[in-house]
C-alpha cells in the first residue's frame, strides 16, 4: 500500500475506534430519563429489555472481546471461543441487575479495549485467530465486528425506547394497549 492509501486506512481505523468508544455514551443518551422499571420492560419474552442489552454488551465486552484481543496478542493463531450470549443471559438474571452499574462496567471495559487497540502497531492489528463459527479474523476485523454488533443493539434499544414512548402517550390519553 502506498503512503496515501496507508494514511486513509489509518484514518478509517481511527474513526472506527472513535465509534466504538462512543457506543456506551450513545446507549446512555438513548435511555436518558427512563425509570429502572422502564429499563427492565420487555416487549416480549423473546426480546431483551434495555437493561438486558446493557448486561449483554458488558459481558460480551469482558468475556468475548477482551479475551479475544488478549489471545490474539499473546498466542499464535489462537482458537477464539464463541460467546453464547443467550446462555449467559439465561444464567445471569440480567433484568434484576443494576442498570447504571452494567452500563458503567461496559463503558470502562470498552474504553480499555479501544485504548489497547489504539496502542497497537499496524503489524499487531493484522494478527489474528480463528473465531468459532466465523473463521479467520484479525484484530482489525474484530473491531469491525464489534461496531456491527453495537449497531444491532443500539437499534434494539432505539426500538424499545420508541415502543415505551408510544405506550406512555397512549396511556396518557386513555388508550389501553391490547
C-alpha positions as CSV (number, residue, x, y, z in Angstrom):
1,X,0.0,0.0,0.0
2,X,1.3,3.4,-0.8
3,X,1.7,6.2,1.8
4,X,-1.6,7.9,0.8
5,X,-3.5,4.6,1.0
6,X,-2.0,3.8,4.4
7,X,-2.9,7.2,5.7
8,X,-6.5,6.7,4.6
9,X,-6.6,3.3,6.2
10,X,-5.2,4.6,9.4
11,X,-7.7,7.4,9.4
12,X,-10.6,5.0,8.9
13,X,-9.4,2.7,11.7
14,X,-9.1,5.7,14.0
15,X,-12.7,6.7,13.1
16,X,-13.8,3.2,13.8
17,X,-12.2,3.3,17.2
18,X,-14.0,6.6,18.0
19,X,-17.3,5.0,17.1
20,X,-16.5,2.0,19.3
21,X,-15.5,4.3,22.2
22,X,-18.7,6.3,21.8
23,X,-21.2,3.4,21.9
24,X,-21.7,3.4,25.7
25,X,-22.4,7.1,25.6
26,X,-25.0,6.6,22.8
27,X,-26.7,4.0,24.9
28,X,-26.8,6.4,27.9
29,X,-28.3,9.1,25.7
30,X,-30.9,6.8,24.2
31,X,-32.1,5.8,27.7
32,X,-31.9,9.1,29.5
33,X,-34.9,9.7,31.6
34,X,-36.1,6.1,31.7
35,X,-37.0,4.7,35.0
36,X,-35.5,1.4,36.3
37,X,-38.9,-0.3,35.6
38,X,-38.8,1.0,32.0
39,X,-35.2,-0.2,31.5
40,X,-36.4,-3.6,32.6
41,X,-39.5,-3.6,30.4
42,X,-39.6,-6.3,27.7
43,X,-41.7,-6.0,24.6
44,X,-41.9,-9.9,24.6
45,X,-40.2,-12.8,26.3
46,X,-38.2,-13.4,23.2
47,X,-36.5,-10.0,23.2
48,X,-34.1,-8.3,25.5
49,X,-35.1,-5.4,27.7
50,X,-32.9,-2.3,27.6
51,X,-31.2,-3.5,30.8
52,X,-30.6,-6.9,29.3
53,X,-29.0,-5.2,26.3
54,X,-26.6,-3.3,28.7
55,X,-25.7,-6.5,30.5
56,X,-25.2,-8.5,27.3
57,X,-22.9,-5.8,25.9
58,X,-21.0,-5.7,29.1
59,X,-20.5,-9.4,29.3
60,X,-19.5,-9.7,25.6
61,X,-17.0,-6.9,26.0
62,X,-15.4,-8.6,29.1
63,X,-15.7,-12.3,28.3
64,X,-15.6,-12.1,24.5
65,X,-13.8,-9.1,23.1
66,X,-11.3,-8.5,25.9
67,X,-10.4,-12.2,26.0
68,X,-10.1,-12.4,22.2
69,X,-7.9,-9.3,21.9
70,X,-5.6,-10.7,24.6
71,X,-5.4,-14.1,23.0
72,X,-4.6,-12.7,19.6
73,X,-1.8,-10.6,21.0
74,X,-0.3,-13.4,23.2
75,X,-0.9,-16.6,21.2
76,X,0.0,-17.7,17.7
77,X,-3.2,-18.1,15.6
78,X,-5.4,-18.9,18.6
79,X,-8.8,-20.6,18.5
80,X,-11.2,-17.9,19.8
81,X,-14.3,-19.2,21.6
82,X,-17.8,-18.2,20.5
83,X,-19.7,-16.2,23.1
84,X,-23.0,-17.8,23.9
85,X,-24.9,-14.7,24.8
86,X,-28.3,-16.4,25.1
87,X,-26.9,-18.9,27.6
88,X,-25.1,-16.2,29.6
89,X,-28.2,-14.1,29.7
90,X,-30.3,-17.0,30.9
91,X,-27.8,-17.9,33.7
92,X,-27.2,-14.3,34.8
93,X,-30.7,-13.0,35.6
94,X,-29.9,-9.7,33.7
95,X,-33.2,-8.0,34.4
96,X,-32.5,-7.9,38.2
97,X,-29.1,-6.2,37.8
98,X,-28.4,-2.5,38.3
99,X,-28.7,-0.6,35.0
100,X,-26.1,2.1,35.8
101,X,-23.6,-0.5,37.1
102,X,-24.0,-2.6,33.9
103,X,-23.6,0.4,31.6
104,X,-20.6,1.8,33.5
105,X,-18.9,-1.5,33.5
106,X,-19.5,-1.8,29.8
107,X,-18.1,1.7,29.3
108,X,-15.0,1.0,31.3
109,X,-14.2,-2.3,29.6
110,X,-14.9,-0.7,26.1
111,X,-12.6,2.2,26.9
112,X,-9.8,-0.2,27.9
113,X,-10.2,-2.3,24.8
114,X,-10.3,0.7,22.5
115,X,-7.2,2.1,24.3
116,X,-5.4,-1.2,23.7
117,X,-6.4,-1.2,20.0
118,X,-5.2,2.4,19.6
119,X,-1.8,1.5,21.1
120,X,-1.1,-1.3,18.6
121,X,1.1,-1.2,15.5
122,X,-0.2,-2.0,12.1
123,X,1.6,-5.3,12.3
124,X,-0.1,-6.2,15.6
125,X,-3.5,-5.2,14.2
126,X,-3.0,-7.7,11.4
127,X,-2.5,-10.5,13.9
128,X,-5.4,-12.9,14.0
129,X,-7.0,-16.1,15.2
130,X,-9.9,-18.4,14.3
131,X,-13.2,-17.4,15.7
132,X,-15.6,-20.3,16.3
133,X,-18.4,-20.1,13.8
134,X,-16.8,-17.3,11.8
135,X,-13.3,-18.3,10.7
136,X,-10.2,-16.3,10.5
137,X,-10.3,-12.8,11.9
138,X,-7.7,-10.1,12.5
139,X,-7.8,-7.5,15.3
140,X,-8.9,-5.0,12.7
141,X,-11.7,-7.3,11.6
142,X,-12.7,-7.9,15.2
143,X,-13.1,-4.1,15.7
144,X,-15.4,-4.0,12.7
145,X,-17.4,-6.9,14.1
146,X,-17.7,-5.0,17.4
147,X,-19.1,-2.0,15.6
148,X,-21.6,-4.1,13.7
149,X,-22.7,-5.8,16.9
150,X,-23.1,-2.5,18.7
151,X,-25.2,-1.1,15.9
152,X,-27.6,-4.0,16.2
153,X,-28.1,-3.4,20.0
154,X,-28.3,0.3,19.6
155,X,-31.1,-0.2,17.1
156,X,-32.8,-2.6,19.5
157,X,-32.6,0.0,22.3
158,X,-34.0,2.7,20.0
159,X,-36.9,0.5,19.1
160,X,-37.6,-0.3,22.8
161,X,-37.5,3.4,23.6
162,X,-39.9,4.2,20.7
163,X,-42.3,1.5,22.0
164,X,-42.1,2.8,25.5
165,X,-42.8,6.4,24.3
166,X,-45.7,5.2,22.3
167,X,-47.1,3.2,25.3
168,X,-46.6,6.3,27.5
169,X,-48.6,8.5,25.1
170,X,-51.4,6.0,24.6
171,X,-51.7,5.6,28.4
172,X,-51.7,9.4,29.0
173,X,-54.7,9.8,26.6
174,X,-56.6,6.8,27.9
175,X,-55.8,4.3,25.1
176,X,-55.1,0.9,26.6
177,X,-52.8,-1.3,24.6
178,X,-54.3,-4.7,23.7
